[in-house]
Amino acid sequence: MNRKALEILAGGRYLQEDVVADGEERDPELEAGVRKVLQLLGENPGRDGLLDTPKRVSRALHFLTSGYELSVSDVVSDALFEEHCEEMVIVKDVEFYSLCEHHILPFYGRAHIGYLPKERVIGLSKIARVVDVFARRLQVQERLTTQIASGLLDVLDAHGVAVVLEASHFCMIMRGVQKQNSKTVTSSMLGAFRDDSRSRAEFMELIR
């Protein structure tokens, strides 16, 4: 981007750091969009407090939507192990943070995930990474829940996978109905967890 364009986008002030990155890839087009939003809100993107805001917002959005660049197989890699285990495996209280696609406001909470192995298990930390693959996208909680469950079932070839998400949504807390203590709970039961009420009941009891 040339100097003249930078001066315009910075509200008339040239920023040398727009040319010399500090170790991270820049996205001038997204930064320009953020500057435009600031202007539409009645702000001056050239004032001291907002000079670096477009850069920070751009980087934050790229990080918070980095799941688009990943797949379940990418993060699981070689962390699948042959193991004769047919007992339920559960990882509880996996923190996640995502962005609601309707307002691009955060929602966050805990994921509880269980699976019934079929001759192989997955490294436990990879379950949390699978959650992030889908949470770091523009989302709705219902779709996020089913994507985590389906992704794990595909990579594990397990007898069944169960996922329950509990989340608070800033689109309900900060705006709209402004209900501070509301929580949304969603579930996805696949394979044996859908077909066998005893397995489903055992999972629900263990995550309480």
PyMOL commands that set and color helices and strands:
alter all, ss='L'
color gray80, all
select helices_A, chain A and resi 3-9+16-18+28-40+48-50+53-64+66-69+72-76+124-135+141-156+170-173+192-195+197-206
alter helices_A, ss='H'
color red, helices_A
select strands_A, chain A and resi 80-82+89-100+106-116+120-122+138-139+160-169+184-191
alter strands_A, ss='S'
color yellow, strands_A
deselect
rebuild
show_as cartoon
